[in-house]
Each structure stands twice: as structure tokens, then as C-alpha cells.
Amino acid sequence: MRRDDTKVIHIGNVAIGGGNPIAIQSMTNTRTEDVQATVKQILALEKVGCEIIRCAVPTMEAAEALREIKKQIHIPLVADIHFDYRLAIAAIENGADKIRINPGNIGDISRVKTVVDKAKEYNIPIRVGVNSGSLEKNLVEKYGGVTAEGIVESALDKVRMIEELGYDNLVVSIKSSDVLMCVKAHELIAEQCQYPLHVGITEAGTVLSGNIKSSVGLGIILHEGIGDTIRVSLTGDPLEEIKSAKLILRTLGLRKGGIEVVSCPTCGRTKIDLIGLANQVEEMVQDIPLDIKVAVMGCVVNGPGEAKEADIGIAGGIGEGLLIKKGEIVKKVKEDKLLETLREELLNWGK
Ligand code: SF4
């Protein structure tokens, strides 16, 4: 189903599906057993806009740590479980707001039932996750390899298994590192599934390739009206995942808010370190809750004109720059003061 029509599912205090805003997720890369380090990372992720956080639960100690972690954070906490159903039970008992399992690797049906019954008791959703890498042999044979059709059949089999156990508080995720296969799989499953879809390109790669693959894949899927919650998977700092996810949603017009930074590509007229400055500006605006456009332009020849569409901007000169508002030059600023002048202006915006 398209996102406006999917079932509404509550993960802690965040509702997804049924046209709710697309929620941004990430996953911690600290040891979950290390409560202090994990909480520190989650709080940093919250600050840049993470709305749901998932932690790996590979041990009983990690499952127990969830209780303490949850007390110190403000966003829903999802437990990521593989293989051991007892970890799923412990994660739920220790306060997980959702669990992510692949019923295919949890064990026989009685074990899956034990997990489902526990989720039912605590009324928390189960995310049924299927990855192309772990597609069952019979489906690989049936479809002549790993295919979108196979991934979808595998996911829907698991969904039906849990429905038959009497539970429909579900979120579904199907992932592939092959972007076009992932797109096709989402198009297919959206036609057959009422549950919200968690969308991501798995094993997308390092910051550069991960961002590109995720932007292309998520861009197409989300633009087709599919997907209720997303994660941009990067081999890198999880904070980068949130920044990328926000940018993807904003670029698609699926989210308002936050400062949009536009910057020129630089050319032979650029006389300041614009690349460095643009990166610093992008970083600097992360914690400022404004919904405006900021331009960072390389020169005073075309900069002010090109920055006309921005609410505020800076344009580089020789050792100095211009502060510009709506295309009008407001004042000249020394190059080494440009960043702090801009921040000052943003912090006092509208005052
Ligand atoms: S704004 Fe100036 S420096 Fe930047 S690309 Fe345009 S002409 Fe070149």
C-alpha cells in the first residue's frame, strides 16, 4: 500500500504508517552492553534529528542494558535480534519499543510463537526483516537466483506466519544492496502488504557510495509514495546517516524544516576557501531550528545574484566576504569572521 493507506503502527511515542510523517532511523555502532557509550551516541543522534534508534542485541547483557539505556534517551528504542529467541524475549521485557527479527533465523515455529506472544503481551510491534543475502534456498531455486519476487515472497511468508499466530502489530522491511532490485521489491510488496514499510538500501557502502545508492534507491521508492520510515545505511558515523536521510526527505518535498544550505560549485573566480567554508556552514547549521535557505557563494561577481533565492548568504571576495539577505548586500565581513557572523545572524533570525 502507498504510505497514506498503510496501517498505523506505534513505536513508543512515534506513529508510522497511515500518512504519518516518514520517520528517520539509525542504528548505534557502540557495544550495546556499554550503556554510557550507547546513550552518548543516541543523544547525539537525537540532536541531529534521529527519531527511532535501533541497537544490536547480541547478548543477554545487551538485552538487559536496554532498560538503563531507555531511561536516559527520548526516542523509541528498537532491539535488533538475530538467531536467539531468548534475546528477543529479554529485549521486550527490558523495555524495547519494537523488535526487529527475521523469523526465518529465530528457529522453529514454537520459538517464533514465544516471541510473538511476548510482543503481544507488551503490545509492541515486530519488524519483520528480510535481506536478499539471507534468502531461503527454495526461493533462490524457484526464481533462479536472488530476485525481487523471491525477497517479497519470503517477507510475505513471514508476515503470514505471524498473522496466523494472531498478531498484526507489524512493520516490514525488505532489503537488498542491489538498488534496482530493492526498488522493484518495494513496488511489488506495496501492492500486497498493508503494513508500514521500513525502507533502506542495505550494505550500501561507505559515505560516498552509500549516500548515492541510498539517494537513488530511496528517492525512487519514496517518490512513488512507498515507505513509512527510512534508514540511510552508511559505513561511517551514524550521525551522517541522519543528515543524509533528512536531506533526502527534504529534497523530495516530504519534510519541511531545517536549514537548507546551497553552495556554488566554485570556479576560477573563487578567491576564498569556499569548499572548506561550505562544509563548515553545513555543520554549523545542524543545531539551528530554522526553516530557511542559506547560500554560500564563491565570489562577489555572481554570488549575490545567484544567492537571490536564499534567505541569507555569504559570498567570498579577496580576504573578505559579503553578507547577503535576499540578494541584497548587507555588509562586508573579514574572511575569518564569515562563519561566526553567519551563525550570529541565524541565531538572531526573526528577532
Ligand atoms: S558564484 Fe562566483 S565563484 Fe561560485 S561558481 Fe558562480 S561565478 Fe564561480
Boltz pocket constraint, residues with backbone or C-beta under 6 A from the ligand:
constraints:
  - pocket:
      binder: B
      contacts: [[A, 264], [A, 265], [A, 266], [A, 267], [A, 268], [A, 269], [A, 270], [A, 297], [A, 298], [A, 299], [A, 300], [A, 301], [A, 302], [A, 303], [A, 306]]
      max_distance: 6.0
